[in-house]
Amino acid sequence: MIAHDYPAAHSMDTEWFAIDERGRVARFDTGEDGALPVAAAVGLSPGDASFDELELDTARALRIMADVEPLGEQALRPSHGRTLVALEADADAGALDAWPEGFELRYRPGNAPRLLLSREPLTRERVVELRAVPGVRWTMSADDIIDLCEGREHDDGLYQFTREHGDDPGRYTCARRPASPMRLEEIGEPARGAIATLRLPVDFSSGEPVHLADHMGEGEVETWGDLPLRYSESYDERSRQGAAQLEARRRGARWTLLAILTLLAALALLARFA
């Protein structure tokens, strides 16, 4: 596995990504005190992301744009930078051949609209020209994609796992299951390679919690503080062991007291018949 150079204890509220045994993608949110696998690709966090999230966000936008419009007129104003170009659902597919070089097709079968992503930043003037091309539905700056994707009511294809504060640092529960899960191959490079570094031998669709302690050791994660991955179970086990030891001492004390009382009674009988 590829390890990132994280500090001794990671920052709070960090998101990280993994795939399951079928190549489906999930986003995990550590919350205030969750464990962070050192091999995982890290996204939104108090620090910098460990990979360029543009390709992931573009794949998420493809899912969302099948059903909703962008964020409004403000987000749709022509803007410079790498640009998404959306074509009308009934646009002539042959028209794609007429597009100039410098655009990559982003299209998942069954989804509309088809999206083109510019390989390089465009000037505002060039974006205005593209909007006048027949069949273009809208354009969006890549800088605005993240605002669209963070609309939690939208189904972006990712499984979402979160934590309860105070629970085991390694225990994550499924907070949202997508109707049609996103698979790793839908994401372009280099994001695809970064996310692929952590594959968990689980099935995200089961809805069962994912406990990192079942799949990795303490040295393969960073935690907030000194709590082990499986804090509650180890704490309960220590409590059970402590209770058992206390009960054993109590039983020993009772047997000792009974033995002393028996001895005293025997001595009293001997004294009476002496």
C-alpha positions as CSV (number, residue, x, y, z in Angstrom):
1,M,0.0,0.0,0.0
2,I,1.1,3.6,-0.6
3,A,1.4,5.6,2.6
4,H,1.1,9.4,2.8
5,D,3.2,11.5,5.1
6,Y,0.7,12.3,7.7
7,P,1.5,13.9,11.1
8,A,1.4,11.8,14.3
9,A,-2.3,12.5,14.7
10,H,-4.5,13.6,11.8
11,S,-6.7,16.7,11.8
12,M,-10.3,16.5,12.8
13,D,-13.1,16.2,10.2
14,T,-11.2,14.6,7.4
15,E,-12.8,12.8,4.4
16,W,-11.1,9.8,2.8
17,F,-12.0,7.4,0.0
18,A,-11.9,3.6,-0.5
19,I,-13.3,1.0,-2.8
20,D,-15.0,-2.3,-1.8
21,E,-14.4,-5.8,-3.1
22,R,-16.5,-4.9,-6.2
23,G,-14.8,-1.7,-7.0
24,R,-17.5,0.6,-5.8
25,V,-16.5,3.9,-4.3
26,A,-17.2,5.3,-0.8
27,R,-16.4,8.5,1.0
28,F,-15.7,8.2,4.8
29,D,-15.9,11.2,7.2
30,T,-13.7,10.8,10.3
31,G,-15.7,13.4,12.3
32,E,-13.9,14.7,15.4
33,D,-12.1,11.5,16.4
34,G,-12.3,8.8,13.7
35,A,-9.4,6.7,12.5
36,L,-7.7,7.6,9.1
37,P,-6.0,4.9,7.1
38,V,-2.6,6.1,6.1
39,A,-3.0,4.5,2.6
40,A,-6.3,6.3,1.8
41,A,-6.7,9.1,-0.6
42,V,-7.7,12.2,1.4
43,G,-10.1,14.8,0.2
44,L,-11.8,17.6,2.1
45,S,-9.9,18.3,5.3
46,P,-8.4,21.1,7.3
47,G,-5.2,20.5,5.3
48,D,-4.7,20.0,1.6
49,A,-6.2,17.0,-0.3
50,S,-3.7,14.3,-1.2
51,F,-4.9,14.2,-4.8
52,D,-6.5,16.3,-7.5
53,E,-10.2,15.8,-7.0
54,L,-11.4,17.3,-10.3
55,E,-11.9,13.9,-12.0
56,L,-13.8,12.6,-9.0
57,D,-16.0,15.7,-8.8
58,T,-16.6,15.5,-12.6
59,A,-17.8,11.9,-12.2
60,R,-20.1,13.0,-9.4
61,A,-21.4,16.0,-11.4
62,L,-22.3,13.6,-14.2
63,R,-24.6,11.7,-11.8
64,I,-26.2,14.9,-10.5
65,M,-26.7,16.6,-13.8
66,A,-28.8,13.8,-15.1
67,D,-31.6,15.0,-12.9
68,V,-30.9,18.7,-11.9
69,E,-29.8,21.9,-13.3
70,P,-26.7,23.7,-12.0
71,L,-26.8,26.0,-9.0
72,G,-28.4,28.9,-10.7
73,E,-27.6,31.9,-12.9
74,Q,-24.7,33.0,-10.7
75,A,-22.9,29.6,-11.2
76,L,-23.7,29.7,-15.0
77,R,-22.0,33.0,-15.8
78,P,-19.2,32.5,-18.3
79,S,-16.0,32.0,-16.4
80,H,-12.4,31.3,-17.3
81,G,-10.5,28.1,-16.3
82,R,-11.1,24.4,-17.1
83,T,-14.7,24.1,-18.2
84,L,-17.5,21.6,-18.4
85,V,-19.6,21.9,-21.5
86,A,-23.0,20.2,-21.4
87,L,-24.8,19.2,-24.6
88,E,-28.5,18.9,-25.0
89,A,-29.8,15.3,-24.5
90,D,-31.1,15.3,-28.1
91,A,-28.0,16.9,-29.6
92,D,-26.6,15.2,-32.7
93,A,-24.1,12.7,-31.5
94,G,-22.2,13.2,-34.8
95,A,-21.6,16.8,-33.8
96,L,-19.0,15.6,-31.3
97,D,-16.7,14.9,-34.2
98,A,-16.8,18.6,-35.0
99,W,-15.6,19.7,-31.6
100,P,-12.1,21.1,-31.6
101,E,-9.2,19.2,-29.9
102,G,-8.7,19.9,-26.3
103,F,-11.9,18.4,-24.9
104,E,-12.5,15.0,-23.3
105,L,-15.9,13.3,-23.4
106,R,-17.4,12.6,-20.0
107,Y,-20.5,10.4,-20.5
108,R,-21.9,7.4,-18.7
109,P,-24.4,5.4,-20.8
110,G,-28.0,6.1,-19.8
111,N,-27.1,9.5,-18.4
112,A,-28.0,12.9,-19.9
113,P,-26.6,15.4,-20.6
114,R,-23.3,14.5,-22.2
115,L,-20.5,16.5,-20.8
116,L,-17.2,17.6,-22.3
117,L,-14.3,18.7,-20.1
118,S,-11.6,21.0,-21.4
119,R,-8.1,19.6,-20.9
120,E,-6.7,23.1,-20.4
121,P,-8.1,26.4,-18.9
122,L,-10.2,28.4,-21.3
123,T,-10.5,32.2,-21.5
124,R,-13.8,33.8,-20.7
125,E,-14.1,34.9,-24.3
126,R,-13.7,31.3,-25.5
127,V,-16.4,30.2,-23.0
128,V,-18.7,32.8,-24.5
129,E,-18.0,31.4,-28.0
130,L,-18.8,27.9,-26.9
131,R,-22.2,28.9,-25.5
132,A,-23.2,30.1,-28.9
133,V,-22.6,26.7,-30.5
134,P,-25.8,24.8,-31.4
135,G,-26.6,22.0,-29.0
136,V,-24.7,23.5,-26.0
137,R,-27.0,23.5,-23.0
138,W,-24.7,25.2,-20.5
139,T,-21.1,25.6,-19.4
140,M,-19.7,25.5,-15.9
141,S,-16.3,26.4,-14.5
142,A,-14.5,23.5,-12.9
143,D,-14.2,25.7,-9.8
144,D,-18.0,25.6,-9.4
145,I,-18.3,21.8,-9.6
146,I,-17.5,21.3,-5.9
147,D,-20.4,23.6,-4.9
148,L,-22.7,21.5,-6.9
149,C,-21.4,18.2,-5.6
150,E,-21.7,19.2,-2.0
151,G,-25.5,19.4,-2.2
152,R,-26.2,16.6,0.2
153,E,-29.7,16.0,-1.2
154,H,-28.2,14.9,-4.6
155,D,-27.3,11.3,-5.4
156,D,-23.7,11.5,-6.6
157,G,-23.2,7.8,-6.7
158,L,-20.9,7.5,-3.7
159,Y,-21.6,5.5,-0.6
160,Q,-21.3,7.7,2.5
161,F,-19.9,6.4,5.8
162,T,-19.8,8.5,9.0
163,R,-19.1,8.1,12.7
164,E,-20.7,8.8,16.0
165,H,-18.5,10.9,18.3
166,G,-17.1,8.8,21.1
167,D,-17.6,5.5,19.3
168,D,-14.7,3.2,18.3
169,P,-12.3,5.3,16.2
170,G,-12.3,2.5,13.6
171,R,-16.1,2.0,13.3
172,Y,-17.9,3.6,10.4
173,T,-21.6,3.3,9.7
174,C,-23.3,3.7,6.3
175,A,-25.3,7.0,6.2
176,R,-26.3,6.9,2.6
177,R,-26.5,4.3,-0.1
178,P,-26.7,5.5,-3.8
179,A,-29.4,4.1,-6.1
180,S,-26.7,3.4,-8.7
181,P,-23.2,3.1,-7.1
182,M,-20.3,4.7,-8.8
183,R,-17.5,2.3,-9.8
184,L,-13.8,3.1,-9.9
185,E,-13.6,2.9,-13.7
186,E,-15.9,5.8,-14.0
187,I,-13.3,8.1,-12.5
188,G,-10.5,9.5,-14.6
189,E,-6.9,9.5,-13.7
190,P,-5.1,10.6,-11.5
191,A,-8.0,10.4,-9.1
192,R,-8.7,6.8,-10.0
193,G,-5.3,5.6,-9.1
194,A,-5.3,7.6,-5.8
195,I,-8.6,6.1,-4.7
196,A,-7.6,2.6,-5.7
197,T,-4.8,2.5,-3.1
198,L,-7.2,1.4,-0.5
199,R,-9.5,-1.6,-1.2
200,L,-11.5,-2.9,1.7
201,P,-12.6,-6.6,1.6
202,V,-16.2,-5.7,2.3
203,D,-19.5,-5.1,0.4
204,F,-20.6,-1.5,0.8
205,S,-24.1,-2.3,-0.4
206,S,-24.8,-4.5,2.6
207,G,-25.3,-1.4,4.8
208,E,-23.3,-3.0,7.5
209,P,-20.8,-1.0,9.5
210,V,-17.2,-1.0,8.4
211,H,-14.7,-1.5,11.3
212,L,-11.1,-0.9,10.3
213,A,-9.9,-3.1,13.2
214,D,-11.2,-6.0,11.2
215,H,-8.9,-5.2,8.2
216,M,-5.8,-3.4,9.4
217,G,-3.6,-2.9,12.4
218,E,-3.0,0.1,14.6
219,G,0.2,1.0,12.7
220,E,-1.8,1.4,9.5
221,V,-4.0,4.2,10.7
222,E,-3.8,7.6,12.3
223,T,-6.1,8.4,15.2
224,W,-7.0,11.5,17.1
225,G,-5.4,10.9,20.5
226,D,-4.3,7.5,21.9
227,L,-7.5,5.5,21.6
228,P,-7.2,2.1,19.9
229,L,-9.3,1.3,16.8
230,R,-11.6,-1.0,18.8
231,Y,-11.8,1.1,22.0
232,S,-15.2,0.0,23.3
233,E,-14.7,-3.7,22.9
234,S,-11.2,-3.6,24.5
235,Y,-12.6,-1.5,27.2
236,D,-15.5,-3.9,27.8
237,E,-13.1,-6.8,27.8
238,R,-10.9,-5.1,30.4
239,S,-14.0,-4.4,32.4
240,R,-15.0,-8.0,32.3
241,Q,-11.6,-9.2,33.2
242,G,-11.4,-6.7,36.1
243,A,-14.9,-7.8,37.3
244,A,-13.8,-11.5,37.1
245,Q,-10.6,-10.8,39.0
246,L,-12.6,-8.9,41.7
247,E,-15.1,-11.7,42.0
248,A,-12.3,-14.3,42.3
249,R,-10.7,-12.2,45.1
250,R,-14.1,-12.0,46.8
251,R,-14.6,-15.8,46.5
252,G,-11.1,-16.3,47.9
253,A,-11.8,-14.0,50.8
254,R,-15.1,-15.8,51.5
255,W,-13.4,-19.2,51.5
256,T,-10.6,-17.9,53.7
257,L,-13.1,-16.5,56.2
258,L,-15.1,-19.8,56.2
259,A,-11.9,-21.7,56.8
260,I,-11.0,-19.5,59.8
261,L,-14.4,-19.8,61.2
262,T,-14.3,-23.6,60.8
263,L,-10.9,-23.7,62.5
264,L,-12.1,-21.5,65.4
265,A,-15.2,-23.7,65.9
266,A,-13.0,-26.8,65.9
267,L,-10.7,-25.3,68.5
268,A,-13.7,-24.3,70.6
269,L,-14.9,-27.9,70.6
270,L,-11.5,-29.3,71.5
271,A,-11.3,-26.8,74.4
272,R,-14.7,-27.9,75.7
273,F,-13.7,-31.6,75.9
274,A,-10.2,-31.2,77.1
